[in-house]
């Protein structure tokens, strides 16, 4: 082989080795055995479960803005890119976050956390009667998506998350299982506290939001549902319906997911209607999901113990 050709080949090989050594693996192509798993969830409870179970082996986020409802929010292109670049996409299921049913997401990354317990989902008939063509007037049943408000269903969601994390990082599975066990204990403590509060002073629950059906079932109660179009500014007729509903009830408590407006608070006070703010915790907040659930129990206890 001519010396010049040999030198040329050595030079090319050196360049190739140099380029290879300088090339960095993109973050979204990092082998799953290296670095934390990137987990993106459609709501805060699922993000929190992933974080609690995964610990430092997980980077969990929920792109939904704090001032938006994850159930109704539609992600923009930047948020969609966040979902696509994740290792795991956590879906709530139960017809929650409808945008996920009409948007193309990588099937291999999806984890429907409420799959497998469809019989535990609650449904509610729409109060507005519709007319559609020759079928005439009829109402529809809608799935209530906030399944995490039932601690036992939240546990099932957490278990499903742990299984996917362990499948992608089997060397961390024991750690994940231990974290899951602690989380399950804390969720069961929330359920026990809710039951204790209601058992101590039996009450009738009222609400204008379907999500509280899961809370009522947790404490072996039924909730009297009121059809309000605007939770902060109900119409005079809707307020009258609430007043009539609680008029003959002892220990009636009206559940609200957010503090009432000043006008609504005045109406509730004037009518001597006890209420409790029960944070659904669907969006990311300053406090953790479990802290917010514990505060829900405390506020409910205060309302039940309040002397009229």
N, C-alpha and C positions, 0 to 999 in steps of 0.2 A: 504494500500500500504506500503510495507517495506520502512523504512527510507532511506536505501541505494539506492533503485531504484528511489525514489523521488529526492534524491540529484543528482544522475546521470542525470536525465532528466533536472533538473535545470541547470546543468553544460553545457549540450549540447545546451540548449536554449540560454544560455549566449554566447557561442561560435558563434552560428548562428547569433545572434544579432550583435556581434562584427564584424564578417566578412561582414555582410550587411552594417553596418555603414561605414566600411573602403573601400568598393567597389566604384570605381569612374566610372561614366558613360563615355564611350569613346566619344570623340568630335564629331565623325560622327554619334553618336546615340543621341546627345543632342536634347531634345524636341525643336520643332521649335518655341515655345513661349519663349525660353530662349536663350540669346546670339544672335549674328548677323548671318544672313543667309550667307552661303558660296556660292558664285557665281563664276563660271568659264566660261570665254567667249573664243570664237575662234579667236577674234581679238580685237584690242584696242578700236574702237568706241563702241562696245557693252559693254566692261568692263567699259568704261567711263560713258555710259548711266546708267548702273546699279548702279555705285557709286554715281552719281549725284542724282538719284531718291531715292536710299535707304539710303544715308547718313550713320550714325553710325549703322544703323540696317543691314548693308550689309558689307561683306568682299569680294571684287571683285578682280579677277586676270585674267591675260591672260598668260598662260605658254609658248607661242611661243617666242623664243629668239628674241632679238632686230634685229639681223642681218639676220633673216629669213623672208620669205614672208609667212604670215599665210595662204594664198590661196594655197600654194604649200607645206607647211611644213607638215611633218608626225611626230606625237609625239612619244617619246620613252616610255619605260615602266613606268618611274617615272612620266612623264607628264600625261600618261593615268591614273595613280592612282590618280592624282590631279583631273582629270575630274570625275572619279568614286566616289570620296569621297565628291563631292560637293552636296549642296542642290538643286542647279539649274545649268543647263548647257545651255549656250546661244549659239545657232547656228545662223549663218548668213542666211543660205538658199541660194536660187538662184544659186545652183550648186557651191557654194563657200566652200573651204576646203573639197575636195573630200574624204579625209580620214574618215570623219564622216559618209559617206554612206557605208563604208565597214568594219567599226569597231563597235563592240557591245557596245552600251552605254545604260544605264538605261532609258527606254522610259518615265518613270514617272518624270524624272528630266529634260527632253529635252524641250527647248522652241525655236521653229523655228521662229525667229523674222521677217522674210519676208513672212511668210505664210499669205495669205489673200489679197495680192496685186500683185499676179503673172502677171496680165495684165500690170503692171507698169515696169516689168523687161525689160531691153534692151538686145537684142541679136545682135550678129555680125557674119557674115559669115567668115569662115577661108579663108585667101587669097591663101593658098596653095591648089591646086586641087589634090585630091587623086584618086587612082584607086583601087577599091575593087571588085575583082572577075568579074562576068558577068555583074554587074551593070554599069561598065564603069566609066569614069571620072565624079566626082561630088564634091561639097564642102559641108561643114557642117555648121549648125548654132550653136553657142555657147552662153550660157547665160553670160552676163557680171555681175559679182557678187558684185561689189563695190557699192551697192545700197545706202549706207550711204552718198555718195557724192552728192546726191540729198537731200537737207534739208527736203523736204516734206516727202520723204521716210524714212529718219532718224527719223522723228517724229513718223511715224507709227511703227518703230522698238521700239522706246522708250515706246510708249503706250503699246505695247505687253509685254514689260518687267515689266512695272508698274502693269499690271493686274496680272502677276504671283506673284510678290512680295506681293501684297495686298491679294491674295488668301492664301498665306502661313502665312502672318502676318496681319490679318484683323484689329487688334487693332492699326496698324500703317498706315492704308490705307489713312487717311486724310493727314497725313504727306507726304506720297508718292505722292499723287495727287498734292499737293502744289509744291513739288519739280519738278514734271513732267511739271507743268504749266510754271515754270520759265525756264526750259530747252527748252521747245517748243518755248517760246518767243525768246530765244537767237538763236535758230536754224533758226527761221524766219528772225531774224536780219541779219544773214549770207547770206541768200538768197536775201534779199533786197539789201545788200551791193554789191553782185555779179551783180545783175541786174542793179544797179546804175552805176557800173563801166563800164559795156558793153554799156549801154544806152548813157552814156556821150560821149563815143567815139566808135561807132560801129566798130567791127573788124571781121576778119575771123580767126577762130581757127583751128589750125593744131595740130596733135598729132600722136604718134606712139604707144600709149597705149589705149586699148579699154575703160578703166575705165573712161576716160574723156568724153565719150558719156553722162554720167549722168550730168557732169558739164555743157556741152553744152546745154542739154535740160533744165537745171535749168534757164539758161539765154536766153531761146527761140532762141537758135542758133543750127546750125549743125556743126559738126567737120569734117574736111577733114582728113581721117585716112590714115596713111602711114604704110606700112608693113615693119617693121624693125625686123630682127632676134636678133640683139644685140643693146640695147638702148644706150650704151656708146661707142660702136665701130661700127657704121653703115658702110656698104660697100660703095665704091665710087658710085655705081649705086643707092643705097638708098639715099645717100646725093644729088645726081643729081636730083632724084625725088622730094626731098624737095625743092631744089632751083627752079626747074621748076614750082612747085605748087605755090610758093609764089611770083614768078617773076612779075606777073601782078596784084597782090593784094595790096591794101592799108591797112595799119593797121593790117597786118598779125601777129599773135602771135603763136609761137610754144610752146606747153605745155609739160613740163617734170616733172616727179614725183620726181626726184632727181637732184641735180646740175650736169651740164654736165662735162665730163672729160675735161682736159685741151685741148686735141686734138679736141674734138667736139666743145668746146667753140671757139677755133680759127677759125674753119670752119664757125660757125654761125656768128661770127664777120666779117670775110672776105666777107661773102655773105650779110652782113647787115640784117640778119634775127633776129628779136626780139624774145626773148623767156621769158617764165615765169615758175619758179619752183612752181608747185602746189602739195604740199605734200598730198598724198592719206591718210596718217595717219592710216594705217592699223596696224602698230606695235606700241608698247609702246615707248614713247619718254620722253624727259625731260619736255616738255610742254604738256598741256592738248589738247585733241582733238579740243575743240573750239578755243583755242589759236592758234593752228596750222591752222585752217580754216580761222581765221581772218588774219593771216599772208599771207595766200594764196591770199586773196582779195587784201591786200596791195601790194604784188609783182605783181599781175596782173595789178593793177592800174598804178604802176610804169612803167611797160612795155608798156602799152597803151599810157602813157603820154610822153614816151621817144621820143625826137626829133631825127630824122634820119639825 
